[in-house]
Amino acid sequence: MTLWVDFEAPQGLVIPDVGSVSYSLYDGQGVPLVVDQALTPEADATGVSIQVLAINNVIAPDRYFERRTALVSWVADGRGYTARAGYRIIDLPNYGVMPVDVRTYLALNEDELRDDEVDLFTAYLTLASAVGKDRLDAALSAGTLVEVRASRAVMLTAATALFPSLRYRIAQAKTDGTLKFERLKDAAAFDGLVAATADELRQITQDLTGDTSAADALPTLLALTTITTDPVTGAAPATSTGG
């Protein structure tokens, strides 16, 4: 795989001195996998491409994922700098959910919710901890309605994680020339979406486990509550925003 790291300094992007660029790579426990390996960026480049060998991206069979951290060091005009880049290696779960599915469910646009803001992998881990990994994996490969509902549960779990900030981040009232678009003007509409999501997710969880008390085992992330005050200011949440 390839990582790109910019030569970012407080004054902006810089061009490093020739022969001064190197990088080190660490695993999730901080153990070095690569130490001070020299890099040769292109002439006058303000960034460098790092080729990470496949052997350094192998994860243990008992792990769902592992972190990697790359530290790039260089010298520019006699001053030393360091940049940090991280990524996560995952054993890709067998679900067919995409970020666009979460956006569609929440009725958001791409400029309101980017793909990289939808953490489907964490949603999968959260749901697996609630119903059991083996049971969830079997459901996600069932090839029946069970698979459809299990995939929807992953989507609902990802949507749930976005609720705490969702009320504040979306354009609830927006004017574009002569057209005016309003959404969630009434706070009850948002609360209804939260409640409906919790109810459906609880029902699918119970269906997957066969346990009508499964809702009690749901992790904290899935225990939804209505947001009544701003956690910083203490003020009631806004019901509309201009745009």
C-alpha positions as CSV (number, residue, x, y, z in Angstrom):
1,M,0.0,0.0,0.0
2,T,1.0,3.6,-0.5
3,L,0.9,6.5,2.0
4,W,1.2,10.2,1.0
5,V,2.6,12.6,3.6
6,D,3.0,16.4,3.1
7,F,6.0,18.3,4.2
8,E,3.9,20.5,6.4
9,A,5.6,23.1,8.6
10,P,4.1,26.0,10.7
11,Q,4.8,28.3,7.8
12,G,3.1,26.0,5.3
13,L,4.4,23.4,2.9
14,V,8.2,23.2,2.6
15,I,10.8,21.5,0.3
16,P,13.1,19.3,2.3
17,D,16.9,19.4,2.1
18,V,18.3,16.7,-0.2
19,G,18.9,13.4,1.6
20,S,17.2,14.5,4.8
21,V,13.9,12.5,4.5
22,S,13.3,9.3,6.3
23,Y,10.4,7.4,8.0
24,S,9.6,4.9,10.7
25,L,6.6,2.7,11.0
26,Y,5.1,1.4,14.3
27,D,2.4,-1.2,15.0
28,G,-0.6,-0.7,17.4
29,Q,1.6,-1.5,20.4
30,G,4.2,1.0,19.5
31,V,6.7,-1.7,18.3
32,P,8.8,-0.4,15.4
33,L,8.4,-2.3,12.1
34,V,10.6,0.1,10.1
35,V,13.2,2.4,11.6
36,D,14.6,5.5,9.9
37,Q,14.3,4.2,6.3
38,A,15.5,6.8,3.8
39,L,13.0,8.3,1.4
40,T,13.7,10.1,-1.9
41,P,11.0,12.5,-2.8
42,E,10.9,14.0,-6.3
43,A,12.8,17.2,-6.9
44,D,11.1,20.3,-5.3
45,A,8.3,18.1,-4.0
46,T,6.3,19.2,-0.9
47,G,5.3,15.7,0.0
48,V,6.5,12.1,-0.3
49,S,5.0,8.8,-1.2
50,I,5.7,5.8,1.1
51,Q,5.5,2.3,-0.1
52,V,4.5,0.1,2.9
53,L,5.4,-3.6,2.3
54,A,2.6,-6.1,2.7
55,I,4.5,-8.0,5.4
56,N,4.1,-4.9,7.6
57,N,0.3,-5.0,7.2
58,V,-0.3,-8.5,8.4
59,I,-2.6,-8.7,11.5
60,A,-2.9,-11.4,14.1
61,P,-5.8,-13.9,13.4
62,D,-7.4,-13.1,16.8
63,R,-7.7,-9.4,16.0
64,Y,-10.4,-7.5,14.1
65,F,-8.0,-4.7,13.2
66,E,-4.6,-3.2,14.0
67,R,-3.3,0.3,13.8
68,R,-0.1,1.5,12.0
69,T,1.6,4.8,12.6
70,A,4.2,6.3,10.2
71,L,6.5,9.1,11.4
72,V,8.2,11.0,8.6
73,S,11.2,13.3,9.5
74,W,13.0,15.8,7.3
75,V,15.1,18.9,7.4
76,A,14.3,22.1,5.5
77,D,16.6,25.1,5.6
78,G,18.5,23.6,8.6
79,R,15.3,23.1,10.7
80,G,14.0,19.6,11.6
81,Y,10.3,18.6,11.2
82,T,8.2,15.6,11.8
83,A,4.8,14.5,10.4
84,R,2.6,11.7,11.6
85,A,0.2,9.6,9.5
86,G,-1.9,6.7,10.7
87,Y,-4.1,4.1,9.3
88,R,-6.0,1.0,10.3
89,I,-5.7,-2.5,8.9
90,I,-9.0,-4.4,9.0
91,D,-10.2,-7.9,8.3
92,L,-13.0,-6.8,6.0
93,P,-16.4,-7.9,7.3
94,N,-18.9,-9.4,4.9
95,Y,-21.5,-6.7,4.8
96,G,-22.9,-5.0,1.8
97,V,-23.6,-1.6,3.4
98,M,-22.1,1.6,2.0
99,P,-21.9,5.1,3.4
100,V,-24.5,6.2,0.8
101,D,-27.0,3.8,2.5
102,V,-26.5,5.7,5.8
103,R,-26.9,9.1,4.0
104,T,-30.1,7.9,2.3
105,Y,-31.6,6.7,5.6
106,L,-30.8,10.1,7.2
107,A,-31.8,12.1,4.1
108,L,-28.5,13.8,3.9
109,N,-26.4,15.1,1.1
110,E,-22.7,14.3,0.4
111,D,-21.7,17.8,1.5
112,E,-23.5,17.2,4.8
113,L,-22.1,13.8,5.5
114,R,-18.9,12.6,3.8
115,D,-18.1,8.9,3.3
116,D,-15.1,9.1,5.7
117,E,-17.4,10.3,8.4
118,V,-19.5,7.1,8.3
119,D,-17.7,4.4,10.4
120,L,-19.3,1.2,9.2
121,F,-16.5,-1.0,10.6
122,T,-17.0,0.3,14.1
123,A,-20.8,-0.2,13.6
124,Y,-20.1,-3.8,12.7
125,L,-17.9,-4.3,15.8
126,T,-20.6,-2.7,18.0
127,L,-23.3,-4.9,16.6
128,A,-21.1,-8.0,16.9
129,S,-20.5,-7.3,20.5
130,A,-24.3,-7.1,21.1
131,V,-25.4,-10.3,19.2
132,G,-22.2,-12.3,18.9
133,K,-19.7,-12.2,16.0
134,D,-20.4,-15.8,14.8
135,R,-24.1,-15.2,14.8
136,L,-23.7,-11.8,13.0
137,D,-21.3,-13.2,10.4
138,A,-23.6,-16.1,9.7
139,A,-26.5,-13.7,9.2
140,L,-24.5,-11.5,6.9
141,S,-23.8,-14.4,4.6
142,A,-27.2,-16.2,4.8
143,G,-28.4,-15.3,1.3
144,T,-31.9,-14.8,2.7
145,L,-34.0,-12.1,4.2
146,V,-31.9,-12.6,7.4
147,E,-28.9,-11.2,5.5
148,V,-30.9,-8.2,4.4
149,R,-32.0,-7.4,7.9
150,A,-28.5,-8.0,9.4
151,S,-27.0,-5.6,6.9
152,R,-29.7,-3.1,7.7
153,A,-28.8,-3.4,11.4
154,V,-25.2,-2.5,10.6
155,M,-26.5,0.6,8.7
156,L,-28.8,1.6,11.6
157,T,-25.9,1.2,14.1
158,A,-23.7,3.5,12.0
159,A,-26.6,6.0,11.8
160,T,-27.0,5.8,15.5
161,A,-23.4,6.8,16.2
162,L,-24.1,10.1,14.2
163,F,-27.1,11.2,16.1
164,P,-25.4,13.1,18.9
165,S,-24.0,15.7,16.4
166,L,-26.6,15.3,13.6
167,R,-29.0,17.9,15.0
168,Y,-26.4,20.6,15.0
169,R,-24.6,19.8,11.7
170,I,-27.3,19.5,9.0
171,A,-28.9,22.4,7.2
172,Q,-32.3,22.5,8.7
173,A,-33.5,25.6,6.7
174,K,-31.8,26.6,3.5
175,T,-32.7,29.1,0.8
176,D,-31.4,28.7,-2.8
177,G,-32.7,31.7,-4.8
178,T,-36.5,31.4,-4.8
179,L,-36.5,27.8,-3.4
180,K,-36.6,27.2,0.3
181,F,-35.9,23.8,1.8
182,E,-36.7,23.0,5.4
183,R,-35.9,19.9,7.3
184,L,-36.4,19.0,11.0
185,K,-38.0,22.3,11.6
186,D,-39.8,20.7,14.5
187,A,-37.5,19.1,17.1
188,A,-40.0,16.3,17.4
189,A,-39.2,15.2,13.9
190,F,-35.6,14.5,14.9
191,D,-36.7,12.8,18.1
192,G,-39.0,10.6,16.1
193,L,-36.2,9.5,13.8
194,V,-34.1,8.6,16.8
195,A,-36.9,6.6,18.4
196,A,-37.8,4.8,15.2
197,T,-34.1,3.9,14.6
198,A,-33.8,2.5,18.1
199,D,-37.0,0.5,17.8
200,E,-36.1,-1.1,14.5
201,L,-32.5,-1.8,15.6
202,R,-33.8,-3.4,18.8
203,Q,-36.3,-5.6,16.9
204,I,-33.6,-6.8,14.5
205,T,-31.2,-7.5,17.3
206,Q,-33.9,-9.5,19.1
207,D,-34.6,-11.4,15.8
208,L,-31.0,-12.3,15.3
209,T,-30.5,-13.5,18.9
210,G,-33.9,-15.0,19.5
211,D,-33.9,-13.2,22.8
212,T,-36.7,-10.8,23.5
213,S,-34.6,-9.3,26.3
214,A,-31.7,-8.6,23.9
215,A,-32.2,-4.9,24.1
216,D,-30.8,-5.0,27.6
217,A,-27.5,-6.3,26.3
218,L,-27.1,-3.5,23.7
219,P,-23.9,-1.6,24.2
220,T,-24.0,2.0,25.4
221,L,-23.7,3.4,21.9
222,L,-27.1,2.0,21.1
223,A,-28.8,3.3,24.2
224,L,-30.4,6.4,22.5
225,T,-31.6,9.4,24.4
226,T,-33.1,12.7,23.3
227,I,-30.6,15.6,23.2
228,T,-32.2,18.4,25.2
229,T,-29.3,20.7,25.9
230,D,-26.0,21.7,24.4
231,P,-23.3,20.0,26.4
232,V,-21.1,23.1,26.2
233,T,-23.4,26.0,26.6
234,G,-26.3,24.3,28.4
235,A,-28.7,26.0,25.9
236,A,-31.6,24.1,24.2
237,P,-30.7,22.9,20.7
238,A,-31.6,25.1,17.8
239,T,-34.5,24.1,15.7
240,S,-33.5,26.0,12.5
241,T,-30.5,27.5,10.9
242,G,-30.3,30.1,8.1
243,G,-28.3,29.4,4.9
